[in-house]
């Protein structure tokens, strides 16, 4: 089964560290490409964190990535 990711535009969030973000609400996964080219797939992301981003309550995309993904003990896999 193929997972579909919704794209988030980093320029809407004033991010200097994040190049692109894709969200799969159905599988609670987030794919992040950082400036510099490294891409990670984060799994088991809490639904509340995903809703914060999709509903527009996030002011800083880099801070959200840091708090919701990197420092929140979610599983990840480096893709590139």
C-alpha positions in Angstrom: 0.0 0.0 0.0 1.3 3.4 -1.0 1.3 6.3 1.6 0.2 9.7 0.3 1.8 12.8 1.8 0.3 16.2 1.9 2.9 18.9 1.3 3.5 21.8 3.7 5.1 24.9 2.2 8.0 25.9 4.5 8.0 29.5 3.2 4.6 29.9 4.9 6.4 29.2 8.3 9.6 31.2 7.9 11.9 28.3 8.2 15.6 28.5 7.5 16.3 24.8 8.4 13.5 22.9 6.7 13.3 22.6 2.9 10.1 20.5 2.7 7.6 18.7 4.9 5.1 16.0 3.9 2.3 14.7 6.2 0.4 11.5 6.1 -2.4 11.9 8.7 -3.7 8.4 8.1 -0.4 6.7 9.0 0.9 9.4 11.5 4.0 9.9 9.5 5.9 13.0 8.6 8.6 13.2 5.9 11.1 16.1 6.4 13.8 17.3 4.1 16.3 19.7 5.7 18.3 22.3 3.9 21.4 20.5 2.9 19.4 17.6 1.5 19.0 15.0 4.3 15.5 13.5 4.4 13.9 11.7 7.3 10.7 9.7 7.7 9.3 10.1 11.2 6.7 7.5 12.3 4.3 7.3 15.2 3.9 11.1 15.3 1.2 12.1 17.7 -2.0 13.1 16.1 -2.2 16.4 18.0 1.2 17.4 16.6 0.1 16.7 13.1 -3.2 18.7 13.7 -1.2 21.6 15.0 0.6 21.8 11.7 -2.3 21.1 9.4 -4.6 23.5 11.2 -2.1 26.4 11.0 -1.4 26.9 14.7 2.3 26.5 14.1 4.3 29.8 13.9 7.8 28.3 13.4 8.2 25.2 11.3 11.8 24.5 12.5 10.6 24.8 16.1 7.7 22.4 15.4 10.0 19.9 13.8 12.4 20.1 16.8 9.6 19.8 19.4 7.2 17.4 17.7 9.7 15.1 16.0 13.3 15.3 16.9 13.0 15.8 20.6 9.7 13.9 21.0 11.0 10.3 21.0 9.3 9.3 17.7 10.7 6.6 15.4 12.7 7.8 12.3 14.5 6.5 9.3 17.0 8.5 7.2 15.9 8.2 3.6 18.5 10.4 1.9 
